[in-house]
C-alpha cells in the first residue's frame, strides 16, 4: 500500500506513507522489519525524486 501511495497517490505525502508502513511493521512484525521497510520505501522515494 505504501509503495502505491509513494508512486501514484499525490494526495498522501511521501513521509506519511513511509511512517504508516513502519508503524504497522513495528506492531505486526519482528524488530528487524521496521528498519528494513523504512530503507526500502525511502529508496523508492529517492528514486522518484531523481526522475
PDB file of N, CA, C, O and CB in Angstrom:
ATOM      1  N   UNK A   1       0.829  -1.178   0.000  1.00  0.00           N
ATOM      2  CA  UNK A   1       0.000   0.000   0.000  1.00  0.00           C
ATOM      3  C   UNK A   1       0.881   1.252   0.000  1.00  0.00           C
ATOM      4  O   UNK A   1       0.613   2.201  -0.737  1.00  0.00           O
ATOM      5  CB  UNK A   1      -0.947  -0.008   1.209  1.00  0.00           C
ATOM      6  N   UNK A   2       1.921   1.251   0.819  1.00  0.00           N
ATOM      7  CA  UNK A   2       2.797   2.428   0.895  1.00  0.00           C
ATOM      8  C   UNK A   2       3.487   2.685  -0.433  1.00  0.00           C
ATOM      9  O   UNK A   2       3.669   3.838  -0.826  1.00  0.00           O
ATOM     10  CB  UNK A   2       3.844   2.250   1.998  1.00  0.00           C
ATOM     11  N   UNK A   3       3.868   1.633  -1.120  1.00  0.00           N
ATOM     12  CA  UNK A   3       4.515   1.803  -2.425  1.00  0.00           C
ATOM     13  C   UNK A   3       3.565   2.481  -3.402  1.00  0.00           C
ATOM     14  O   UNK A   3       3.966   3.379  -4.142  1.00  0.00           O
ATOM     15  CB  UNK A   3       4.980   0.442  -2.988  1.00  0.00           C
ATOM     16  N   UNK A   4       2.323   2.059  -3.406  1.00  0.00           N
ATOM     17  CA  UNK A   4       1.316   2.695  -4.256  1.00  0.00           C
ATOM     18  C   UNK A   4       1.182   4.173  -3.900  1.00  0.00           C
ATOM     19  O   UNK A   4       1.158   5.033  -4.781  1.00  0.00           O
ATOM     20  CB  UNK A   4      -0.047   1.982  -4.113  1.00  0.00           C
ATOM     21  N   UNK A   5       1.097   4.457  -2.606  1.00  0.00           N
ATOM     22  CA  UNK A   5       0.930   5.847  -2.187  1.00  0.00           C
ATOM     23  C   UNK A   5       2.129   6.705  -2.584  1.00  0.00           C
ATOM     24  O   UNK A   5       1.964   7.858  -2.982  1.00  0.00           O
ATOM     25  CB  UNK A   5       0.718   5.918  -0.679  1.00  0.00           C
ATOM     26  N   UNK A   6       3.335   6.146  -2.477  1.00  0.00           N
ATOM     27  CA  UNK A   6       4.538   6.894  -2.852  1.00  0.00           C
ATOM     28  C   UNK A   6       4.581   7.142  -4.351  1.00  0.00           C
ATOM     29  O   UNK A   6       4.888   8.248  -4.795  1.00  0.00           O
ATOM     30  CB  UNK A   6       5.797   6.143  -2.409  1.00  0.00           C
ATOM     31  N   UNK A   7       4.276   6.119  -5.123  1.00  0.00           N
ATOM     32  CA  UNK A   7       4.430   6.213  -6.572  1.00  0.00           C
ATOM     33  C   UNK A   7       3.261   6.889  -7.282  1.00  0.00           C
ATOM     34  O   UNK A   7       3.468   7.592  -8.271  1.00  0.00           O
ATOM     35  CB  UNK A   7       4.619   4.851  -7.135  1.00  0.00           C
ATOM     36  N   UNK A   8       2.043   6.688  -6.797  1.00  0.00           N
ATOM     37  CA  UNK A   8       0.887   7.093  -7.590  1.00  0.00           C
ATOM     38  C   UNK A   8      -0.103   8.041  -6.925  1.00  0.00           C
ATOM     39  O   UNK A   8      -0.840   8.739  -7.622  1.00  0.00           O
ATOM     40  CB  UNK A   8       0.171   5.905  -7.994  1.00  0.00           C
ATOM     41  N   UNK A   9      -0.139   8.084  -5.609  1.00  0.00           N
ATOM     42  CA  UNK A   9      -1.147   8.891  -4.922  1.00  0.00           C
ATOM     43  C   UNK A   9      -0.527  10.216  -4.475  1.00  0.00           C
ATOM     44  O   UNK A   9       0.204  10.258  -3.485  1.00  0.00           O
ATOM     45  CB  UNK A   9      -1.735   8.123  -3.704  1.00  0.00           C
ATOM     46  N   UNK A  10      -0.811  11.262  -5.181  1.00  0.00           N
ATOM     47  CA  UNK A  10      -0.230  12.571  -4.885  1.00  0.00           C
ATOM     48  C   UNK A  10      -0.859  13.231  -3.664  1.00  0.00           C
ATOM     49  O   UNK A  10      -0.319  14.216  -3.160  1.00  0.00           O
ATOM     50  CB  UNK A  10      -0.377  13.479  -6.080  1.00  0.00           C
ATOM     51  N   UNK A  11      -1.982  12.717  -3.178  1.00  0.00           N
ATOM     52  CA  UNK A  11      -2.650  13.308  -2.022  1.00  0.00           C
ATOM     53  C   UNK A  11      -1.999  12.898  -0.706  1.00  0.00           C
ATOM     54  O   UNK A  11      -2.173  13.575   0.308  1.00  0.00           O
ATOM     55  CB  UNK A  11      -4.112  12.914  -2.012  1.00  0.00           C
ATOM     56  N   UNK A  12      -1.253  11.800  -0.711  1.00  0.00           N
ATOM     57  CA  UNK A  12      -0.596  11.314   0.506  1.00  0.00           C
ATOM     58  C   UNK A  12       0.869  11.733   0.465  1.00  0.00           C
ATOM     59  O   UNK A  12       1.595  11.342  -0.448  1.00  0.00           O
ATOM     60  CB  UNK A  12      -0.729   9.757   0.644  1.00  0.00           C
ATOM     61  N   UNK A  13       1.310  12.516   1.434  1.00  0.00           N
ATOM     62  CA  UNK A  13       2.730  12.885   1.475  1.00  0.00           C
ATOM     63  C   UNK A  13       3.612  11.638   1.640  1.00  0.00           C
ATOM     64  O   UNK A  13       3.253  10.695   2.346  1.00  0.00           O
ATOM     65  CB  UNK A  13       2.994  13.883   2.630  1.00  0.00           C
ATOM     66  N   UNK A  14       4.743  11.657   0.989  1.00  0.00           N
ATOM     67  CA  UNK A  14       5.648  10.511   0.997  1.00  0.00           C
ATOM     68  C   UNK A  14       6.041  10.115   2.421  1.00  0.00           C
ATOM     69  O   UNK A  14       6.041   8.930   2.754  1.00  0.00           O
ATOM     70  CB  UNK A  14       6.898  10.824   0.177  1.00  0.00           C
ATOM     71  N   UNK A  15       6.371  11.080   3.250  1.00  0.00           N
ATOM     72  CA  UNK A  15       6.795  10.778   4.620  1.00  0.00           C
ATOM     73  C   UNK A  15       5.679  10.119   5.424  1.00  0.00           C
ATOM     74  O   UNK A  15       5.946   9.267   6.271  1.00  0.00           O
ATOM     75  CB  UNK A  15       7.254  12.052   5.322  1.00  0.00           C
ATOM     76  N   UNK A  16       4.453  10.500   5.170  1.00  0.00           N
ATOM     77  CA  UNK A  16       3.308   9.913   5.874  1.00  0.00           C
ATOM     78  C   UNK A  16       3.142   8.452   5.463  1.00  0.00           C
ATOM     79  O   UNK A  16       2.914   7.594   6.316  1.00  0.00           O
ATOM     80  CB  UNK A  16       2.007  10.711   5.578  1.00  0.00           C
ATOM     81  N   UNK A  17       3.251   8.164   4.184  1.00  0.00           N
ATOM     82  CA  UNK A  17       3.114   6.791   3.700  1.00  0.00           C
ATOM     83  C   UNK A  17       4.192   5.897   4.308  1.00  0.00           C
ATOM     84  O   UNK A  17       3.911   4.776   4.731  1.00  0.00           O
ATOM     85  CB  UNK A  17       3.191   6.749   2.163  1.00  0.00           C
ATOM     86  N   UNK A  18       5.425   6.399   4.348  1.00  0.00           N
ATOM     87  CA  UNK A  18       6.520   5.612   4.915  1.00  0.00           C
ATOM     88  C   UNK A  18       6.299   5.405   6.407  1.00  0.00           C
ATOM     89  O   UNK A  18       6.457   4.292   6.909  1.00  0.00           O
ATOM     90  CB  UNK A  18       7.877   6.302   4.663  1.00  0.00           C
ATOM     91  N   UNK A  19       5.939   6.457   7.114  1.00  0.00           N
ATOM     92  CA  UNK A  19       5.734   6.355   8.555  1.00  0.00           C
ATOM     93  C   UNK A  19       4.629   5.366   8.907  1.00  0.00           C
ATOM     94  O   UNK A  19       4.778   4.582   9.844  1.00  0.00           O
ATOM     95  CB  UNK A  19       5.405   7.716   9.131  1.00  0.00           C
ATOM     96  N   UNK A  20       3.530   5.393   8.173  1.00  0.00           N
ATOM     97  CA  UNK A  20       2.434   4.462   8.448  1.00  0.00           C
ATOM     98  C   UNK A  20       2.877   3.022   8.240  1.00  0.00           C
ATOM     99  O   UNK A  20       2.527   2.148   9.034  1.00  0.00           O
ATOM    100  CB  UNK A  20       1.230   4.772   7.556  1.00  0.00           C
ATOM    101  N   UNK A  21       3.640   2.763   7.187  1.00  0.00           N
ATOM    102  CA  UNK A  21       4.125   1.409   6.918  1.00  0.00           C
ATOM    103  C   UNK A  21       5.092   0.947   8.008  1.00  0.00           C
ATOM    104  O   UNK A  21       5.046  -0.207   8.434  1.00  0.00           O
ATOM    105  CB  UNK A  21       4.810   1.350   5.544  1.00  0.00           C
ATOM    106  N   UNK A  22       5.958   1.837   8.453  1.00  0.00           N
ATOM    107  CA  UNK A  22       6.906   1.493   9.515  1.00  0.00           C
ATOM    108  C   UNK A  22       6.164   1.217  10.821  1.00  0.00           C
ATOM    109  O   UNK A  22       6.506   0.272  11.532  1.00  0.00           O
ATOM    110  CB  UNK A  22       7.938   2.627   9.713  1.00  0.00           C
ATOM    111  N   UNK A  23       5.179   2.007  11.142  1.00  0.00           N
ATOM    112  CA  UNK A  23       4.412   1.783  12.373  1.00  0.00           C
ATOM    113  C   UNK A  23       3.676   0.448  12.331  1.00  0.00           C
ATOM    114  O   UNK A  23       3.605  -0.248  13.344  1.00  0.00           O
ATOM    115  CB  UNK A  23       3.412   2.925  12.594  1.00  0.00           C
ATOM    116  N   UNK A  24       3.133   0.086  11.182  1.00  0.00           N
ATOM    117  CA  UNK A  24       2.483  -1.225  11.052  1.00  0.00           C
ATOM    118  C   UNK A  24       3.492  -2.352  11.226  1.00  0.00           C
ATOM    119  O   UNK A  24       3.193  -3.366  11.856  1.00  0.00           O
ATOM    120  CB  UNK A  24       1.786  -1.350   9.686  1.00  0.00           C
ATOM    121  N   UNK A  25       4.680  -2.177  10.671  1.00  0.00           N
ATOM    122  CA  UNK A  25       5.721  -3.191  10.823  1.00  0.00           C
ATOM    123  C   UNK A  25       6.120  -3.344  12.282  1.00  0.00           C
ATOM    124  O   UNK A  25       6.341  -4.461  12.750  1.00  0.00           O
ATOM    125  CB  UNK A  25       6.945  -2.833   9.977  1.00  0.00           C
ATOM    126  N   UNK A  26       6.213  -2.242  13.002  1.00  0.00           N
ATOM    127  CA  UNK A  26       6.555  -2.306  14.428  1.00  0.00           C
ATOM    128  C   UNK A  26       5.503  -3.076  15.211  1.00  0.00           C
ATOM    129  O   UNK A  26       5.819  -3.790  16.162  1.00  0.00           O
ATOM    130  CB  UNK A  26       6.707  -0.897  15.007  1.00  0.00           C
ATOM    131  N   UNK A  27       4.261  -2.923  14.804  1.00  0.00           N
ATOM    132  CA  UNK A  27       3.164  -3.561  15.535  1.00  0.00           C
ATOM    133  C   UNK A  27       3.025  -5.045  15.196  1.00  0.00           C
ATOM    134  O   UNK A  27       2.777  -5.861  16.083  1.00  0.00           O
ATOM    135  CB  UNK A  27       1.858  -2.846  15.237  1.00  0.00           C
ATOM    136  N   UNK A  28       3.184  -5.399  13.914  1.00  0.00           N
ATOM    137  CA  UNK A  28       2.844  -6.753  13.479  1.00  0.00           C
ATOM    138  C   UNK A  28       4.033  -7.632  13.090  1.00  0.00           C
ATOM    139  O   UNK A  28       3.846  -8.817  12.811  1.00  0.00           O
ATOM    140  CB  UNK A  28       1.925  -6.668  12.331  1.00  0.00           C
ATOM    141  N   UNK A  29       5.244  -7.084  13.065  1.00  0.00           N
ATOM    142  CA  UNK A  29       6.412  -7.860  12.632  1.00  0.00           C
ATOM    143  C   UNK A  29       7.473  -7.869  13.726  1.00  0.00           C
ATOM    144  O   UNK A  29       7.275  -7.314  14.807  1.00  0.00           O
ATOM    145  CB  UNK A  29       6.999  -7.282  11.320  1.00  0.00           C
ATOM    146  N   UNK A  30       8.595  -8.505  13.428  1.00  0.00           N
ATOM    147  CA  UNK A  30       9.691  -8.516  14.399  1.00  0.00           C
ATOM    148  C   UNK A  30      10.466  -7.202  14.344  1.00  0.00           C
ATOM    149  O   UNK A  30      10.171  -6.331  13.526  1.00  0.00           O
ATOM    150  CB  UNK A  30      10.637  -9.706  14.136  1.00  0.00           C
ATOM    151  N   UNK A  31      11.461  -7.068  15.222  1.00  0.00           N
ATOM    152  CA  UNK A  31      12.175  -5.798  15.359  1.00  0.00           C
ATOM    153  C   UNK A  31      13.036  -5.448  14.153  1.00  0.00           C
ATOM    154  O   UNK A  31      13.432  -4.292  14.011  1.00  0.00           O
ATOM    155  CB  UNK A  31      13.035  -5.834  16.580  1.00  0.00           C
ATOM    156  N   UNK A  32      13.338  -6.396  13.288  1.00  0.00           N
ATOM    157  CA  UNK A  32      14.166  -6.123  12.110  1.00  0.00           C
ATOM    158  C   UNK A  32      13.345  -5.615  10.924  1.00  0.00           C
ATOM    159  O   UNK A  32      13.904  -5.050   9.984  1.00  0.00           O
ATOM    160  CB  UNK A  32      14.919  -7.378  11.707  1.00  0.00           C
ATOM    161  N   UNK A  33      12.053  -5.806  10.958  1.00  0.00           N
ATOM    162  CA  UNK A  33      11.209  -5.461   9.812  1.00  0.00           C
ATOM    163  C   UNK A  33      11.069  -3.949   9.612  1.00  0.00           C
ATOM    164  O   UNK A  33      11.132  -3.471   8.479  1.00  0.00           O
ATOM    165  CB  UNK A  33       9.836  -6.077   9.984  1.00  0.00           C
ATOM    166  N   UNK A  34      10.882  -3.206  10.679  1.00  0.00           N
ATOM    167  CA  UNK A  34      10.637  -1.769  10.553  1.00  0.00           C
ATOM    168  C   UNK A  34      11.807  -1.031   9.887  1.00  0.00           C
ATOM    169  O   UNK A  34      11.570  -0.245   8.970  1.00  0.00           O
ATOM    170  CB  UNK A  34      10.369  -1.170  11.926  1.00  0.00           C
ATOM    171  N   UNK A  35      13.059  -1.254  10.312  1.00  0.00           N
ATOM    172  CA  UNK A  35      14.163  -0.571   9.623  1.00  0.00           C
ATOM    173  C   UNK A  35      14.306  -1.018   8.162  1.00  0.00           C
ATOM    174  O   UNK A  35      14.667  -0.220   7.297  1.00  0.00           O
ATOM    175  CB  UNK A  35      15.473  -0.825  10.366  1.00  0.00           C
ATOM    176  N   UNK A  36      14.024  -2.279   7.897  1.00  0.00           N
ATOM    177  CA  UNK A  36      14.100  -2.773   6.527  1.00  0.00           C
ATOM    178  C   UNK A  36      13.062  -2.086   5.644  1.00  0.00           C
ATOM    179  O   UNK A  36      13.384  -1.607   4.557  1.00  0.00           O
ATOM    180  CB  UNK A  36      13.901  -4.292   6.495  1.00  0.00           C
ATOM    181  N   UNK A  37      11.832  -2.040   6.111  1.00  0.00           N
ATOM    182  CA  UNK A  37      10.750  -1.405   5.352  1.00  0.00           C
ATOM    183  C   UNK A  37      11.037   0.077   5.166  1.00  0.00           C
ATOM    184  O   UNK A  37      10.807   0.627   4.089  1.00  0.00           O
ATOM    185  CB  UNK A  37       9.392  -1.601   6.063  1.00  0.00           C
ATOM    186  N   UNK A  38      11.534   0.717   6.199  1.00  0.00           N
ATOM    187  CA  UNK A  38      11.890   2.124   6.094  1.00  0.00           C
ATOM    188  C   UNK A  38      12.943   2.335   5.007  1.00  0.00           C
ATOM    189  O   UNK A  38      12.828   3.260   4.202  1.00  0.00           O
ATOM    190  CB  UNK A  38      12.403   2.648   7.443  1.00  0.00           C
ATOM    191  N   UNK A  39      13.953   1.493   4.980  1.00  0.00           N
ATOM    192  CA  UNK A  39      15.008   1.616   3.977  1.00  0.00           C
ATOM    193  C   UNK A  39      14.508   1.412   2.563  1.00  0.00           C
ATOM    194  O   UNK A  39      14.859   2.171   1.659  1.00  0.00           O
ATOM    195  CB  UNK A  39      16.100   0.634   4.262  1.00  0.00           C
ATOM    196  N   UNK A  40      13.693   0.395   2.369  1.00  0.00           N
ATOM    197  CA  UNK A  40      13.169   0.108   1.031  1.00  0.00           C
ATOM    198  C   UNK A  40      12.283   1.245   0.538  1.00  0.00           C
ATOM    199  O   UNK A  40      12.438   1.709  -0.592  1.00  0.00           O
ATOM    200  CB  UNK A  40      12.381  -1.210   1.033  1.00  0.00           C
ATOM    201  N   UNK A  41      11.366   1.689   1.369  1.00  0.00           N
ATOM    202  CA  UNK A  41      10.453   2.751   0.954  1.00  0.00           C
ATOM    203  C   UNK A  41      11.173   4.084   0.768  1.00  0.00           C
ATOM    204  O   UNK A  41      10.826   4.862  -0.120  1.00  0.00           O
ATOM    205  CB  UNK A  41       9.336   2.906   1.974  1.00  0.00           C
ATOM    206  N   UNK A  42      12.164   4.342   1.598  1.00  0.00           N
ATOM    207  CA  UNK A  42      12.946   5.563   1.422  1.00  0.00           C
ATOM    208  C   UNK A  42      13.686   5.566   0.088  1.00  0.00           C
ATOM    209  O   UNK A  42      13.765   6.596  -0.583  1.00  0.00           O
ATOM    210  CB  UNK A  42      13.938   5.723   2.567  1.00  0.00           C
ATOM    211  N   UNK A  43      14.224   4.421  -0.288  1.00  0.00           N
ATOM    212  CA  UNK A  43      14.920   4.291  -1.577  1.00  0.00           C
ATOM    213  C   UNK A  43      13.937   4.493  -2.734  1.00  0.00           C
ATOM    214  O   UNK A  43      14.283   5.137  -3.724  1.00  0.00           O
ATOM    215  CB  UNK A  43      15.607   2.900  -1.691  1.00  0.00           C
ATOM    216  N   UNK A  44      12.755   3.971  -2.627  1.00  0.00           N
ATOM    217  CA  UNK A  44      11.738   4.184  -3.661  1.00  0.00           C
ATOM    218  C   UNK A  44      11.415   5.669  -3.766  1.00  0.00           C
ATOM    219  O   UNK A  44      11.287   6.202  -4.868  1.00  0.00           O
ATOM    220  CB  UNK A  44      10.453   3.370  -3.352  1.00  0.00           C
ATOM    221  N   UNK A  45      11.285   6.335  -2.629  1.00  0.00           N
ATOM    222  CA  UNK A  45      11.014   7.773  -2.621  1.00  0.00           C
ATOM    223  C   UNK A  45      12.156   8.563  -3.224  1.00  0.00           C
ATOM    224  O   UNK A  45      11.915   9.532  -3.944  1.00  0.00           O
ATOM    225  CB  UNK A  45      10.753   8.253  -1.209  1.00  0.00           C
ATOM    226  N   UNK A  46      13.389   8.179  -2.953  1.00  0.00           N
ATOM    227  CA  UNK A  46      14.553   8.858  -3.532  1.00  0.00           C
ATOM    228  C   UNK A  46      14.586   8.685  -5.041  1.00  0.00           C
ATOM    229  O   UNK A  46      14.881   9.626  -5.778  1.00  0.00           O
ATOM    230  CB  UNK A  46      15.852   8.324  -2.915  1.00  0.00           C
ATOM    231  N   UNK A  47      14.283   7.480  -5.492  1.00  0.00           N
ATOM    232  CA  UNK A  47      14.277   7.226  -6.933  1.00  0.00           C
ATOM    233  C   UNK A  47      13.223   8.079  -7.640  1.00  0.00           C
ATOM    234  O   UNK A  47      13.417   8.481  -8.787  1.00  0.00           O
ATOM    235  CB  UNK A  47      14.023   5.739  -7.210  1.00  0.00           C
ATOM    236  N   UNK A  48      12.110   8.355  -6.961  1.00  0.00           N
ATOM    237  CA  UNK A  48      11.089   9.211  -7.552  1.00  0.00           C
ATOM    238  C   UNK A  48      11.591  10.638  -7.687  1.00  0.00           C
ATOM    239  O   UNK A  48      11.234  11.328  -8.642  1.00  0.00           O
ATOM    240  CB  UNK A  48       9.814   9.179  -6.717  1.00  0.00           C
ATOM    241  N   UNK A  49      12.412  11.095  -6.749  1.00  0.00           N
ATOM    242  CA  UNK A  49      12.972  12.453  -6.819  1.00  0.00           C
ATOM    243  C   UNK A  49      13.933  12.591  -7.977  1.00  0.00           C
ATOM    244  O   UNK A  49      14.051  13.676  -8.546  1.00  0.00           O
ATOM    245  CB  UNK A  49      13.681  12.812  -5.517  1.00  0.00           C
ATOM    246  N   UNK A  50      14.627  11.521  -8.345  1.00  0.00           N
ATOM    247  CA  UNK A  50      15.621  11.577  -9.395  1.00  0.00           C
ATOM    248  C   UNK A  50      15.000  11.618 -10.785  1.00  0.00           C
ATOM    249  O   UNK A  50      15.634  12.066 -11.740  1.00  0.00           O
ATOM    250  CB  UNK A  50      16.541  10.401  -9.283  1.00  0.00           C
ATOM    251  N   UNK A  51      13.763  11.151 -10.897  1.00  0.00           N
ATOM    252  CA  UNK A  51      13.109  11.115 -12.218  1.00  0.00           C
ATOM    253  C   UNK A  51      12.493  12.401 -12.595  1.00  0.00           C
ATOM    254  O   UNK A  51      11.912  12.513 -13.675  1.00  0.00           O
ATOM    255  CB  UNK A  51      12.075  10.070 -12.261  1.00  0.00           C
TER     256      UNK A  51
END
